[in-house]
């Protein structure tokens, strides 16, 4: 690795040097190499740093375990992208506090400038999971890269939807790339690195601490032209991402949900405050003012529909039963009561609709509509 990159990494490993502090240091020293080789008195002369912080930075620079960091970077095949590199993401470079260094497994492409973030609750409902996967699959069919945070719930389904659609997706982590968090998403992270990138601004051994995630969220919104909130409670990380998107001058979108569900409160609150209500992918396209020449017309026509499942070859009885199955799990007892049909007929019809891919059975002998 070039000596210049090593100096950037050393600065990144000093907790006191965040994006704004880095900008102040560059204004005075002009390069990371000059900061690394500076004296304590020189650091104290930097405007806005102060003697106490200067002393802490100076001490930490001398104690940085750069050898271990470089070994982990090589072991995990990580690429280092600095703010001065030509492949640093254009969208991210324009925010107020861009990370001055990114750890990346995979690669950014110029086409990734056309990207949308899809975020939401870790405890997603079946409806939210279906919508996240569907909208992400539709986005990549239009040539749009999907950005999310690899968290449980909505984030996971957003990445999976993008991959299922054969498109690109980028995962932004709130920890170092020596590990994937949560652990159950390790295989998903490996796949994403092959069809996009897994990125972080945190040094390799950084743990997924709670304070890291709001910091991480500004990168999710910063990489994107807009952020879609699928599901969120009133106070959640997804709403933090949406607010950061607004501060960065990006678009904010929200998926309407069940009015009785607490997981719809956050997205409905955003809609009340002026976020764009999204029923299909074209609602997103229209808002970011992307011209149709950038998209596959056939894919656009295929995606030009609300998030719902088409009915195929259902007779009158089956249609009546299907109408009783909602986007939230419905017990079979409720279906029987609403349809007023023999249990035997309802059971056989439900089985047929499962085979057709219209519904699926979930735990507790309950049924839910299935996205396509």
N, C-alpha and C positions, 0 to 999 in steps of 0.2 A: 504494500500500500504506500502511496506517495506520502512524503513527510508532511506536505501541506494538509492532507486529509487527517492525519494523526493529530495535528494541532487543533483542528476543528473538533475532533472527538474529545480531546482533553477538556476543551471548554464546555462541551455538552455534559461532561461527567461532573462538573462543579454545580451543585444544587443552587447556588446563589446566582448563577448566570442564566437568566431566562431570556426570552426574546427581546424585551425592552432593554434590559441590562446589556445584552449583546450589541444592540444598536448603539448604545452609548459608548461602549468599548471600541467599536469599529470607527466611530466618529473621531475618536482620539488616537487610536493606534493604527487604523487602516487595514490591519490583517490579524488573523488569529495567531500567527507566528510571533508577531510583535507583543501580543498580550502574554503569551506563554513565557517569553523571555524577559518580560518587564520586571522592574524592581518594585518594591512596595511603595516607594515614594511616587513613582510614576502612576501606579494604580490610584493612589490617593488624590492625584491631580485630575482624575476623570470627573467631569461635571455630573452630579447626581448620584455618585457612588458613595462617597463618605469614607472616613477613615476606618470605622469598624467593619464595614462591608468589604473594603479593600483588603484589610488584614485577613478576613475569612477567605476571600477568593485566593489570595496569595498563598495562604497555608494549604488550602485544598488542592491547588494546582501542583504543589510539590508532592502531595500524597496520593495523587490519582494513580490507580492500578491499571495503567494503560496496557500492560502486557496481557493480563487476563481478558480485558475487553477485546483486544485485537485477536486473541486466540478464539474467543467465542464468535466473533464476526466471521472468521475464516471457517470455523467448524460448522456454523449454520448457513454458510454461503450467503451472507448478508451484503448488500450493496449500500454504500454510504452516498447519500445525495445531499450536497450542501446548497445553500441559498444561491451561490454563485454559479452552480452547474447549469448547463443548458437544458437538462432533463428535469429540473425542478418544476413541479406543477405550476402552470401559469395562474390558475384560479387561486391557489393557495398563496402565491407570492403577493397578491394584491390586498390581503387582509391587513389589519392594523398590527397584529403581533404574530407574524408567520414564524414557525419554527426555523431556526437557522440551520438545522441538520435533521435529516430523516434517515432512519434505518429502514431498509426495504428488502423484502424477499419477493422476487418477481420483478416486474418492470412497469413503469409508466409509459404509455404511448401517447402520441399527440392527440389521438381520438378520445383519450380519457378526459380531455378538457370539456367534452360534452358529457356531463355526468349529473346524476341526481342522487341525493341521499334518501334512503328509506329507513326510518327508525321507529321505535315504539317500545312497548312494555316488555319486560322480561317474562312476565306472567301473562302471556297472550291468551286470548280466548280462541276457540276453534275458528270463529269468524275472522278474527284478526290474523291468524296464521294463514288462512286461505287467501285473504286479500293481499298480504305482504308478498306471498309467493307469486300470486297472479299479476300484480302490478309490476313486480320486478321482472318477471318473464316478458311482459309486454314492453317494458322500457328497453330491454336489451334487443328485442325484435326490431326496435326503431334505431338501433345503433347507439343507444345511450348506455354509458357505464353506470352501474349501481354501486353506491358507496354506503357502507354501514360499519358497525362496530364489533361484529362477531360475537355479540352477547347472546345469552339465551333468549328465546322468544322471537320477537319480530325481526331482530337483526339476523338471526340464524336463517329464518325463512326467506328473508330478502336475498341473502347470498345464495341460498339453494335455488331460489326461483331464477336468478340471473344465470347460474351455472346450467340449470335445466334447459334454459332457453338458448344455450350455446353462446352466451354473451360474456362480457367482461365485468368483473366486480373487484372492488378494492376494500379490504378490511383494515380499519384503523384501531390499533390496540392501545389500552391504557397501561401497558406494562412492557418490559423488554422482550425482544424477539428470541431470547433463549428459551422461552416457554410460550405455549398457547393457552390463553385463558378465555373461557372455561376449558378444562382439560378434555371434556367430551367433544370439543370442536377441533381437536388437533388434526384429524383427518380432513375435516372441512377446510381448515387453514392451509394445509398442504395442497389441496386441490385449488384453492383460490390463488395461491402463488403461481400456479401453472396457467391460470386464465385471467391474470390480473396481477395484484400485488397485496401483500400483507405489510403494513407500515406502522412505524411508531417513532415518536421523538424521544422516547425514554431509553436510557442506556441499557445494555443487554441484560443485566441482572436485576433490573428494576421490577419490584413486585406490583401486582395489581391493587394498589392501595386506593381507598375511596376518593382521596383528593385528586388522583390522577385523571379520573373520568371526565369531569368538567373541562379539564385542560385538553384531553383527547377530543372532546366533542367539538371544539372550535376548528379542529382539523377536518372532521367529517363534514361540517357545514362549509368550511373554507375550500375544500376540494370541489364542491358541488355548485351548480347553478341554482339549485333550489333544494329544499328539504321537505319530504313527505312524512308527516306523522300519521301512522296507521292507528295505533291505540296508545293511550297514555292516561294515567291517573292525574289528578290535579297538580301534584308536585312530583315531577319525574325528570330523569335525565333527558328524555326525548324532548320535553318542553324547553330544557336548557339549550339543547341543540337548535331548536326552532328560534329561540330568542337570539342566539348567537348568529344565526343566519340573517335575521333582521338587521342586527348591528353591522353585519358585513355587507349589507345591501343586496342580499340574495332573496329569492322567492321562498315563501312558506306555503305549503299545501297541507290539507288535512282530509282524512277519510272519514265520512260520517259513520256512526255506529249505532248500537243498541242504546236507546235513551235510558234504559233501566240499568245499564252496566256502568260501574265506576270506571272501567277502562275506556269508556267513551268520553268521560268528562273533560279530559285534557284536549282531545282533538276537537270536540264541540266548542270548547272555550276559545280555541284558536280561530275557528270559523266565525264565531261571534265577533272576534276582534279584527276580522278582515282577511284571514287566511283563505286561500282559494279552495273551495270544496271540490274534491276529486271523486268522480264516479268512474272514469276511465282514463286511459293513458293520454288521450288527446286533450283532456283538460290541462294536463301538464305541458304538453307541447305548445298549446295556444298561449299559455302564460309566459313561457320563456322565449316566445317569438322565434322559434326555429322553423326555417323554411322547409317545405316539403321536399325540396331537391336533396336534402341531406338524408332522406329516409327511403327505405324500400317501400314503394307504394302498396304492394300486395300485403306486406306486413302491417302497414298502417290501416288498411281496410279491415284486416282480420282483427285488429285490436280496437277498432272503433265501435265499442259496445260497452255497456255498463258491466260491472263485475257481477255476473250472474251465470247460471248454468243453463244452456239451451235444453228445451224439452224435445226428446226424440221418440217418436212412435209410441206414445202413451195412450191407452184407451181411456174412456171416461172415468172408470173406477180408479185406475192408476193415477190419473191426473188429480182426482179428488184427494187421494192419499198423499201424493207429492206436495200438494198445496199445504198440507198440514205439517210438513217437515220444513223447519226453518234453518237459518244460518247459525243458530245456537242449538245445542243438543235438546231433543224432545223425547221424553219417555214414550215407549210404545203404548202405555195405558192412555196417555193423553191423545195419541193419534187415534186409537180405537174409539175414545169418547167423542172426538170431534167428527170422525168420519161416519160413525153409526153403521159400521159394516162388520160382518163376522170376522173374528180374530184370525181364522184360517185364511181368509181372502187377503187380509191386510199383511199377514206374515209372508205369504207367497209373493205379493206385489212388492213388498219391501226388498225381498231377496232378488227379484227381477231387476229392480231399479239399482241395486248394488252392482249387479253384473253389468248393467249399462253404464255404470260410472256416474250416476246422477246423485247418489247419496252414499253415505257410509255409516256403519254401525260403530259407536264408541262404547266405552265401558258403561255398565249399568243398564243394558238393553235400551240404549237411547240412540237416536238417529239424527244425522245432520246433513244438510246439503253439501255437495262436494264441488269444489271449484275445478275448473278445467285448465 
